[in-house]
Amino acid sequence: MKNRLAARSHYILGVIAFTLVFSSCAFPATELSTPAPAGSVTASFPSTDWLQISFTDPTALRAHDYEGGPDEALAASIDQARLTVDVAAYSLNLWSIRDALIHAYQRGVVVRMVMESDNMDVQEVQQILDAGIPIIGDQHEGLMHDKFVVVDRSVVWTGSMNYTVGGAYKDNNNLLSIRSSQVADYYTQEFEEMFTHRLFGPDRISNITNPKKLDINGTAIEIYFSPEDKPGARIVELIKGAQKSINFMAYSFTSNEIGAAIVERAKAGVAVLGVFDGSQVTSGQGTEYDPLKQAGLDVRLDGNQTGLMHHKVIIIDKSIVITGSYNFTASAEENNDENVLIIFNSDVAAKYLEEFQRVHDQSEQP
């Protein structure tokens, strides 16, 4: 109880200090720098020093020892937290993240979590609870499928990577770090709806400004939360606007609307390349793999031998990147708690295309 009271006092004083000191859009690049993991594929950009992107690499030697993954940079960021850490996690069993959260709480940082209820009965989550960190389960038929962390209301970590051993070291995933108080504000509001108001999935009535469109150092970025923002319509709109190329990596892809939009652009001469997670295709649950294949598109099954091809990424015209937790499915659109980032930046797109090429090179030949 004393620790909790101390943490709450620390939090109240910290928020006052935070408001006075950190009123700018983003921290300077050196303020919250984190070391690049040695066993993952990491990219940052001089022209966009607010953004860092990491890709898991299941083929890396250190990945077999569960070392050097993108989780280490996330843990380092949590270690630097001074005021607050808010976590929305579909699943969690990584020791690095568990330890970072517990250590942050023990030094007076206010740590809060929301999770998919079905995934809370694991040792690492129970240890976080035992340390005194509150975790709210969704208790909802749909999934709390988000994977994001907000540090000090100024840094957002998100992407397709679950905070699990498989997510960081066996699966193909991406993890982004965005230093922007504006972006963090949107994610914090989304978190509050779940943690404070206990609203999940279709029960949620959004009070967040929509659309959420920002310009960060010359890069346009859009943020969508599902189901309230209905991101599928925007994804279809962007696909229909493709002029030259569409590359995608999809763990679960059953959306007829997105599939039809891709076929339409392919018929108009747009080059389409895609990689599906093989386990999802062979499950036979309405995948778009067969319709796209029958339309003559170059779509393939992934070649990951250790885990899942877990990306949810579309790259349009080598300049637009769509990523996040959102699988291209009706469940993601209508029932689950999800987040989508759309980034309009050719340098960012180039890094995602490098990852696409790596995954594509490992895929099964048509």
N, C-alpha and C positions, 0 to 999 in steps of 0.2 A: 504493500500500500504506500509506504514511504517513497519507494522508487517511482510509483505511478504519479503521486502528488508532485514529486520533484520534476518529473518529466513534463507534467502539465504546466507547472510554473515556468519551466524552461521554454516550453512552447509558446506561452502567452508573451513572455518577454521577447522571445525570438521573433515572433510575428511582427511585433512593433519595430524591432531593429530591421527586419527584412523589408518592411514597407518603406522605411526611411532610407535604407542604403541601396536596395536593389530594385530601383524603379525603372531601369532601362530595359530594353527589349531582350537583351541577352548578355551573359557574362563575357568578358574578354576571353580570348582563346586560351590564355594561360591559367585562368582562374580555376577551372575544374578539369584540367587535363588528366587523362588516364592512360596508363601504359598500354600499348598495343599487344594483344595476346600473341604469343610466339607460334602457336599451333593453328591459328585461324588465318583467313585471308582478310586483311583489313585495308580500308581505303579512307583517306581524309583528303580534303581539297583546300589548297591555299585560298581560292576564291570563295569557298564556303566553309570557313573555319568553325561555323556553328554546327557542322554535321560530320559525324563519323559513321561509317558503315562497316560492319564485319560480316563475313560469311563463314559458316562452319566448314570444316574440311575433314570429313570422316576418313580420308586416306592419309592424313598426316601421321607421322610416326608417334608424336606425343598424344594424339587422340586416343591411341590404344591404352595409354596410361591415364586417360581422363585429365590431361593437363594442357594448358595453352589455348583453351577454347575461348569464345567470346564472353562467356560467363565471368571470366577473370576481370575484364574491363568493367563490366556491370558491378561486380563486387567491389572493385576499387572506387567506383563512383559512390556507392553506398557508404563505403568507409570514409569518404570525404564529407558526407552529409553533416550539416550543422543544426538543422531545424526539424525537417520533416522528411519522411520517406513513405510514399503511398504505393502499394503494390496491388495490381489486379492480375492474378495468375490462374490460368486454367489448371496447371499442375506444377508441382515443385518437389524435387528431391535432391537438388544439387547442394552439396555441403558448402560450397563457396558462398552461395546466396544465403543459405540458412545462417552461416556464421556471421556474415556481414550484417544481416538484419538484427540478429541478437546483439552483436557488439554495438551497433548504432543505438539500439534501445537502452542498453546498459549505460551508455555515456550520456543519456538524456535526450536523445533525438526521439521525436514522436513518430512511431512506426505503426502503420495501419495496413490491413490487408483485406481484400475480398477474393474469394476463390469459388471454383466449381465445387459444390458440396460433395459430389461423388468422388473427388480426388483428395479429400482432406485426411483420409484415414491412412496416412503413411507416417513413418517414424519422424522424418524431418519436419513435417508440418506440426506434429504433436510436440516436438521439441520447441518450435517457435511459440506455440500456445503456452507451453509450460514456462517459458521465459517471461510471459506476461503480455505478449503482443496480441492485440485483438484481431481475430479473423472472422469475417462475416461470410457465411456460405450462401449461395444464391437460393437454395431450396426452391428451384424452379425447374419445370420440365425441359426447357431449353437449356443450352450450355452457357456458362459464364466462360466464354472462350477467349477473352482478352488476354494479352501478354504485354503489359506495360508497367513501367515504374516511373514515378515522378519524384525527383530528388530536389529538396529545397524549393519546390515550386518554380524551378528555373531550368531543369534538365529533364527531358523525357527519353526513356528507353523503350523501344517498341519494335515490332517486326513479327516474324513467324515463329521465332524460337521459344518453345516452352522451357521453363526453368528446371529442366530435368537432365539427367545424364544422357539419355537418348537424344534429347533436343539439341544439346550442345556438342555432343561427340559422335553420334551415330547417324543423325539425320542431316539432310541438306536444309539449311535455314539461313535467314538473314536477320541481323540485329542492328538497329539504328540508334544513335544517340544524337539528340537535337537539343542544343543550348538556346532556348528562347523562352522567356517568361510568358509570351503570348501563347505559344503552343502549350506550355505547361498549364496555363490557366484553363484552356479547353479540356485537357485531360483531367485536371483536378476537379472541374465541375462534373465531368462524367463519373469520376470516382465517388464524389460526394453523393450523387444520386443512388449509387449502389450501397456505399458504406453507411451513410447517415440516414437516408430515406428508405433504404431496403427495397429499392425499385430495380427490378431486373427484367430483361427481355421486353416483351410487349406491354408489360405493366408500367413501363416507364413513360412518363409524359415529359418530354424534353423541354427545359427552359433555357437551353443553350442557343445562342445566336446561330442561325442557319441561313445561308451557308457559311462555313468557316473557311474563309479564304484569306491568306496572308501573303505578304511579300517580305522575305527575309534576305537582306543583302542582295537584292536583285533576283532572287529565286522565288517564283510563285509556288505556293504549297496549299493544298486543300486537305481538310480533315473531315472525316465522316465517321459517325458512330451508328452501329446497327443495333436494333432495327429502326430506331426513330428517324434516322436520316435517309433511309432507303438508298444506300450507295450504288446498288445495281444499276439504276437508271443512269447515273453519271458515268459508270464504267462502260455501259453500252454506248452512250453518247460519244465518249472519247474513242472507242474502237471504231465507230462509224465514221469518225473524222480522220482515221488513219489514211495517209497518202502513199506511204512507201513500204512500211514493214510493221509486223506484229510478231513479237517473240513472247512466249509465255511458259512459265513453269507452274504446274498446278497439282497440288496434293489431291484435292477433291474438286471435281469440275462436273456438275450436273445441271447447270443453269442453261436451259434451252435458249433464253434470250441472249446471253453472252455468246453461246455457241453459234447461233444464227447470225449474229452481228459479225463474227469472225469469218464465217463462210461467205457472207455478203461482200466483205471487203476483199477476200481472196478472189472471188469471181470478178472483181473490178481491177484485178492486177496487183493487189498488195501482197507482198511476200510474207508468208506465214510459216513460222516454225514453232513447234510446241513439244514439251516434255511432260508426260503424265506420270504420277506415282503408280507403279505397276500393281501394287496391292489393292489400290482403290479400283482400278480398271477391272481386275480379275474378280472383284467382289460382285460385279454385275448389278450395282445399285444405280442404274440410270445414268452412267457416265456418258460424257459427250465425246469420248474417244472414238467410238465407232462411227457416229455421224460425221465427225471431222475427217476421219480416215476415208470413209465412203465418198466424201466430197473431193477427194484427191489431195488433201493437205498433208504436208510432211509433219506428222505427229508421231511421237515415239514413247515407249515405256522407259522409265529411268533404269539406270544400271547400278544403283546404290546397293552394295552387297552387305552392308552392316545395319541399315535402318531404312528410314522413309525419305522420299523426296518430298519434303514438307513445305517448300516454298508456296506462296500464293502471290505470284508476281506476273505482271503484264508490262511489257516495254513497247511503247508505240513510237514509231518514226525516230528511233534512237534519241529521243528527247524527253519522253514522258515515262515516268515509272509509277506503277500502281503496286502497292505492297501493304502489308499489315497482317492481321490475324484472320481476315475474311476469306474463307474458301468460297469458290464460285458455285454456291448452292442455294437452294430455297431456304434451308434452315438458317444459314448465315444471314440471309436477307430478312427473314421474318421472325425468327425465334431467339437466336443467340445474341449475347452481348459480344460485339466485335468492334474493331476499329480499322479504318482504312486511311492510308496516307497516299496522296497523289503529289508527286514532285516533278516540276517542270524545269529540268536542268540537264543539258546534254552530257556534262561531265559525270553527273550521277548515273545517268542512263548508260554511259560507257562502262562504268564499273559493274553495273548489273548485267550488261551484255557479256562482260568477261566471265561472270559467274554462270550465265546462261550457256556460254560456249563450253565451259568446263563440265557442266551437267550434261549438255547435249553430246559432248564427245564420249561420255561414259554410258550413254543410253544405248538401248538395243537398236540395231539397224533395222530399217523398215523392210 
